[in-house]
Amino acid sequence: MEKTIKHILLTLVFIAAAVSGADARKINVHGVVTSQDNGEPIQGVSIFDSKNHHLLGATNDEGKYLVTVDDADVIEFCILGHQNQTIPVNGRLNIDVELEREALALTELVVQAKRRNNVILAEPTDMDVVGNYLHIKTRVRMPHEMFNTSARLIIQPMVYNVTRKEINYMQPIVYDGWRYNDTQERMYDFDRSKDPLSEYVQIKETSGRKDNIISINDSIYVENPKDDFRCDVMLSLEDYNHIMYGDTTTIARGVINPLRFLDLKASGLFVTDNDFLPTPDLQLRDTQGDVNLTFKVNQTKLDLNLGDNRAEMDSLLAQIHEIEQDPNSTLKSFAIFGTASPEGQYEHNLKLATDRLKSAMDIIYENLDESTRRNATFESEASVESWMAVVDLLRADSLIAEAEAVENIIDRYPNQNLRQSYAISRLPGYDKIKEIYLPKLRRVSYQYVSSRYRYLTDEEIAELYRTDSRKLNRYEFWRLYTLAETPEEKETIMRRALEIHPNFLVAANDLTALLIQKGEPTSEYLAPLVQKAGNRVPNEARATLAAAYLHESNFLEADSLAELLPNDPRYHKTTVYAKALNGKYLEVMQELANESRFNEVLLLLAVKANDEAWEKSKQLGNSAKEEYVKAICANRMDYYMEAIDHIEKALRLDPELREIAKVDGDVMELLDGDNQQEDEKE
């Protein structure tokens, strides 16, 4: 028996080998290319037909690819920085590839970075906020008697961020008397680069009879203009041997920033551009099928006219042909099982089962495509059913007495199939068993597994999200997101999508828009992807990121993005606010003034039109912020008592405004010594 089965399997192998050189069929091969180092997907991998080196395709930003090839082709994966890899297709629909990084000899580059020193500072003055810059405009006055031709004056302005306890030094101002400068050159062997202050030095020929007035007009970039700042100036007058005079003076505390109260209506936008929305992606899924064929007693040749044999065989062949003709499908495995009924000798029955298996397989093989024979896995197994199978069939038809009679004989003659058969054949109801139930045990059955790329249904996507969301592609996450009913559900889905697909820009955009809508704006998800994508970014993403930047007080970046947006009503408000908060007041003043009297007063304060701002402020209401702005207007006009009255009303209505007032150069002097106490603590 074993020899017979082996003979059948060897025959199958021989047939497969004989047709291996035949014409191959076209199939669609999908896969993902990743780096062996870190498992990250590799974009831009070129895929070639290794036979003629024709370019077949390339991987996308998720490392995925789809190429159409012969099922017997060999394909090659190539990209600079990784070793090429050649892989035979062998009829597979899915081929995932890991590329090993290749060591490249790179010319060493030495980059010399120069720390940027921003200048700003001088006598008592204001620090004005424009966008993300603190502006200082002041003067340093030095009596002419103190400076001579053998002296150096160093003015070092610096901004101290009280909130974060950080110091940023501005560009120093250095004045050298001509004798001092000559001496410095000789000391450094005429190599002025050895003097760390050389690039800032201005030579003053004579002290003259007038005081030296040195103007400072500069700005410094700050990440968060809402922080508390202080501007100090360190002064040093020295000769060749010692410091003749030194002092550090605070010239400004708090920032002038009326637009901190601007009614900001910049919201995120959801991506609607079809060029960027994810498209459905085929998934490889296995499907199973089976067919049952029956045989007459003691016959091995399949009779297609018996029972449902012809219909069963036609159905099987139709399913296999459908698989063969679909470029997104392949027959993965094919198993055939032959069984014989238990009456008579076991060895005889086993041979019957084996011969029936071969008879049925011959018909199948005649109808299989050559490439299917070559690439599918074939298994076969012949067996003899036991009399217990008859017992089960009888019980299933509620013939309990007949079933118990057969079972008693089995128990009386365990493991003695011939004696069991003889005894059962003498039972009164044996004719029914022989005519109805034994034919059911003489059969050949098939089982096959095919792999097919297809789109998942909404129900399958939802189930996969619950059970193994890592298997969902971008489109399937997007589909779930569009079907979600609440913002909370949408947010959860998009967060999970970004965990699985960190380069999913559309998910990052819509999550950012949802968070802005929720009152929790952040640029952390979207900013890296917009920067990475370069010019290929949906305008909704630029607008959403600009809005997030505005809410985070990153006005400079917001304005840069807003300048790239087209003239479209959807992006207009974001562009207007970006311009206003970056100092382009005149361009947007009229439009923002039309929005509200409150915004108009803020813009008038921003351009220092204090008289007009004061008059307009009288038309404001009595909310906490409006009272606060009235206090600013009154204080700028030196109406001290009115300013005190308005700030006290504002703080009574909203005590949290005190924290803003403590860092606001427009009103901090109106508070009852809060900042003075904090300075003493420092």
Long-range contacts (C-beta under 8 A, 24 or more apart in sequence): 1-347, 1-350, 1-351, 1-354, 1-382, 4-351, 4-354, 4-382, 5-354, 5-380, 5-381, 5-382, 8-354, 8-357, 8-358, 8-361, 8-380, 9-378, 9-380, 12-361, 12-365, 12-373, 12-378, 15-365, 15-373, 16-373, 16-374, 19-370, 19-373, 19-374, 20-72, 20-374, 22-370, 22-371, 23-370, 24-70, 24-71, 24-72, 24-73, 24-371, 25-70, 25-71, 25-324, 25-369, 25-371, 26-68, 26-69, 26-70, 26-71, 26-327, 27-68, 27-69, 27-70, 27-71, 27-89, 27-91, 27-93, 27-327, 27-328, 27-330, 28-66, 28-67, 28-68, 28-93, 28-327, 28-328, 28-453, 29-66, 29-67, 29-68, 29-69, 29-75, 29-89, 29-92, 29-93, 29-94, 29-95, 30-64, 30-65, 30-66, 30-93, 30-94, 30-95, 30-282, 30-284, 30-453, 31-64, 31-65, 31-94, 31-95, 31-96, 31-97, 32-59, 32-62, 32-63, 32-64, 32-65, 32-96, 32-97, 33-59, 33-63, 33-65, 33-77, 33-96, 33-97, 33-98, 33-99, 34-63, 34-96, 34-97, 34-98, 34-99, 35-82, 35-98, 35-99, 35-101, 36-98, 36-99, 36-100, 36-101, 37-101, 42-79, 42-82, 42-99, 44-79, 45-77, 45-78, 45-79, 45-82, 45-97, 45-99, 46-77, 46-78, 46-79, 47-75, 47-76, 47-77, 47-78, 48-75, 48-76, 48-78, 49-73, 49-74, 49-75, 49-76, 50-74, 50-75, 50-76, 50-86, 61-503, 62-473, 62-474, 62-501, 62-503, 64-281, 68-327, 71-330, 71-371, 71-375, 72-371, 72-374, 90-375, 91-330, 91-371, 91-374, 91-375, 91-376, 92-330, 92-375, 93-284, 93-328, 93-329, 93-330, 93-451, 93-452, 93-453, 94-284, 94-451, 117-169, 117-170, 117-171, 117-172, 118-168, 118-170, 118-171, 118-218, 118-219, 118-220, 118-221, 119-157, 119-170, 119-171, 119-172, 119-173, 119-216, 119-218, 119-219, 119-220, 120-157, 120-159, 120-170, 120-216, 120-218, 120-219, 120-220, 120-231, 121-155, 121-157, 121-158, 121-159, 121-170, 121-216, 121-218, 121-231, 121-232, 121-233, 121-251, 121-252, 122-157, 122-214, 122-215, 122-216, 122-233, 122-251, 123-251, 124-251, 124-252, 125-231, 125-251, 125-252, 126-252, 126-256, 126-665, 127-159, 127-229, 127-231, 127-252, 127-254, 127-255, 127-256, 127-665, 128-255, 128-256, 128-257, 129-225, 129-255, 129-256, 129-257, 129-259, 129-260, 130-219, 130-582, 130-583, 131-225, 131-555, 131-556, 131-559, 131-581, 131-582, 131-583, 132-221, 132-222, 132-223, 132-225, 132-553, 132-554, 132-555, 132-556, 133-219, 133-220, 133-221, 133-222, 133-556, 134-159, 134-219, 134-220, 134-222, 134-225, 134-229, 134-231, 134-255, 135-218, 135-219, 136-170, 136-216, 136-217, 136-218, 136-219, 136-220, 136-231, 136-252, 137-216, 137-217, 138-215, 138-216, 138-251, 139-213, 139-214, 139-215, 139-216, 140-173, 140-213, 140-214, 140-216, 140-233, 140-235, 141-211, 141-212, 141-213, 141-214, 142-211, 142-212, 142-214, 142-237, 143-211, 143-212, 144-207, 144-208, 144-209, 144-210, 144-211, 144-212, 145-207, 146-237, 146-244, 146-245, 147-175, 147-177, 147-204, 147-207, 147-212, 147-237, 148-177, 148-207, 149-177, 149-178, 149-179, 149-180, 149-205, 149-206, 149-207, 150-177, 150-179, 150-180, 150-183, 150-239, 150-240, 151-176, 151-177, 151-180, 151-237, 151-238, 151-239, 151-244, 152-176, 152-177, 152-180, 152-237, 152-238, 152-239, 153-212, 153-235, 153-236, 153-237, 154-197, 154-234, 154-235, 154-236, 154-237, 154-238, 155-214, 155-216, 155-233, 155-234, 155-235, 156-233, 156-234, 156-235, 156-236, 157-216, 157-218, 157-231, 157-232, 157-233, 157-234, 158-231, 158-232, 158-233, 158-234, 159-220, 159-222, 159-229, 159-230, 159-231, 159-232, 160-229, 160-230, 160-231, 160-232, 161-222, 161-227, 161-228, 161-229, 162-227, 162-228, 162-229, 162-230, 162-663, 162-678, 162-682, 163-224, 163-227, 163-228, 163-663, 164-227, 168-220, 168-222, 170-218, 170-220, 171-200, 171-218, 172-197, 172-200, 173-200, 173-202, 173-214, 173-216, 174-200, 174-201, 174-202, 175-201, 175-202, 175-203, 175-204, 175-212, 175-214, 176-201, 176-202, 176-203, 176-204, 177-203, 177-204, 177-207, 178-203, 178-204, 178-205, 178-206, 180-239, 180-240, 183-240, 221-556, 223-553, 223-554, 224-553, 225-255, 225-257, 225-260, 225-553, 225-555, 226-257, 226-260, 226-553, 226-660, 226-663, 227-663, 228-254, 228-662, 228-663, 229-253, 229-254, 229-255, 229-663, 230-254, 230-679, 252-665, 253-665, 253-668, 253-675, 253-679, 254-662, 254-663, 254-664, 254-665, 254-666, 254-668, 254-675, 255-663, 255-664, 255-665, 256-664, 256-665, 256-666, 257-664, 258-602, 258-605, 258-606, 258-629, 258-632, 258-666, 259-580, 259-581, 259-602, 259-603, 259-606, 260-660, 260-664, 261-598, 261-602, 261-625, 261-628, 261-629, 262-577, 262-580, 262-581, 262-592, 262-599, 262-602, 263-595, 263-596, 263-598, 263-599, 264-550, 264-551, 264-577, 265-573, 265-577, 266-516, 266-546, 266-547, 266-550, 266-551, 266-573, 266-574, 266-577, 266-578, 267-513, 267-516, 267-517, 267-547, 268-509, 268-512, 268-513, 268-514, 268-515, 268-516, 268-517, 268-543, 268-544, 268-547, 268-548, 269-509, 269-513, 269-540, 269-543, 269-544, 269-547, 269-570, 269-571, 270-509, 270-510, 270-513, 270-540, 271-506, 271-509, 271-510, 271-538, 271-540, 271-541, 272-540, 273-538, 273-539, 273-540, 275-538, 276-505, 276-506, 276-538, 276-541, 277-478, 277-506, 278-473, 278-474, 278-475, 278-477, 278-478, 278-504, 278-506, 279-475, 280-455, 280-475, 281-455, 281-473, 281-474, 281-475, 281-476, 282-328, 282-453, 282-454, 282-455, 283-453, 283-454, 283-455, 283-456, 283-471, 283-473, 284-451, 284-452, 284-453, 285-451, 285-452, 285-453, 285-454, 285-456, 286-332, 286-449, 286-450, 286-451, 286-452, 287-449, 287-450, 287-452, 288-447, 288-448, 288-449, 289-316, 289-319, 289-446, 289-447, 289-448, 289-450, 290-445, 290-446, 290-447, 290-448, 291-315, 291-316, 291-445, 291-446, 292-443, 292-444, 292-445, 293-360, 293-443, 293-444, 293-445, 294-439, 294-440, 294-442, 294-443, 295-356, 295-442, 295-443, 295-444, 296-439, 296-442, 297-341, 297-438, 297-439, 297-442, 298-352, 300-352, 300-355, 300-356, 300-358, 300-359, 301-359, 302-356, 302-359, 302-360, 302-363, 302-444, 313-363, 316-364, 316-446, 317-364, 317-367, 319-448, 320-367, 320-368, 320-372, 320-448, 321-367, 321-369, 323-372, 323-450, 323-452, 324-369, 324-371, 324-372, 326-452, 328-452, 328-453, 328-454, 329-450, 329-451, 329-452, 329-453, 330-375, 330-376, 330-450, 330-451, 330-452, 331-372, 331-375, 331-376, 331-448, 331-449, 331-450, 332-376, 332-377, 332-448, 332-449, 332-450, 332-451, 333-376, 333-377, 333-378, 333-379, 333-448, 333-449, 334-364, 334-376, 334-377, 334-378, 334-379, 334-446, 334-447, 334-448, 335-378, 335-379, 335-380, 335-381, 335-446, 335-447, 335-448, 336-360, 336-361, 336-364, 336-378, 336-379, 336-380, 336-381, 336-444, 336-445, 336-446, 337-380, 337-381, 337-382, 337-383, 337-444, 337-445, 337-446, 337-447, 338-380, 338-381, 338-382, 338-383, 338-443, 338-444, 339-382, 339-383, 339-384, 339-385, 339-441, 339-442, 339-443, 339-444, 339-445, 340-382, 340-383, 340-384, 340-385, 340-441, 340-442, 341-384, 341-385, 341-438, 341-439, 341-441, 341-442, 342-384, 342-385, 342-386, 342-387, 342-389, 342-390, 342-417, 342-420, 342-421, 342-438, 342-441, 343-421, 343-424, 343-425, 343-434, 343-438, 344-418, 344-421, 345-417, 345-418, 346-384, 346-417, 346-418, 349-384, 350-382, 350-383, 350-384, 352-442, 353-382, 353-383, 353-384, 354-382, 356-382, 356-442, 356-444, 357-382, 357-444, 359-444, 360-444, 360-446, 364-446, 384-417, 385-441, 386-410, 386-417, 387-417, 387-420, 387-421, 387-424, 389-441, 390-424, 390-433, 390-437, 390-438, 390-441, 393-437, 393-440, 394-433, 394-437, 399-429, 402-427, 402-429, 402-432, 402-433, 405-429, 406-433, 458-483, 465-493, 465-496, 469-496, 469-500, 470-500, 472-497, 472-500, 473-501, 474-501, 474-504, 474-506, 474-507, 477-501, 477-504, 477-507, 478-506, 478-507, 481-507, 481-510, 487-514, 487-517, 487-518, 490-514, 491-515, 491-518, 498-525, 503-529, 503-532, 505-529, 505-530, 505-533, 505-537, 505-538, 505-541, 506-538, 506-541, 508-541, 509-538, 509-540, 509-541, 509-544, 509-545, 512-544, 512-545, 512-548, 513-544, 515-548, 516-544, 516-547, 516-548, 516-551, 521-547, 521-548, 521-551, 521-552, 522-548, 522-552, 523-548, 523-549, 523-552, 523-554, 530-561, 539-564, 539-565, 539-566, 539-568, 539-571, 540-570, 542-571, 543-570, 543-571, 543-574, 546-574, 546-575, 546-578, 547-574, 550-574, 550-577, 550-578, 550-581, 555-581, 555-582, 556-582, 558-582, 598-625, 598-626, 598-629, 601-629, 601-633, 602-629, 605-629, 605-632, 605-633, 605-636, 605-666, 610-636, 610-637, 611-637, 614-639, 622-649, 623-653, 624-649, 624-650, 624-651, 624-653, 624-654, 624-657, 625-650, 625-654, 625-657, 627-653, 628-657, 628-660, 628-661, 628-667, 631-666, 631-667, 631-670, 632-664, 632-666, 632-667, 635-666, 635-667, 635-669, 635-670, 636-666, 643-667, 643-670, 644-670, 647-671
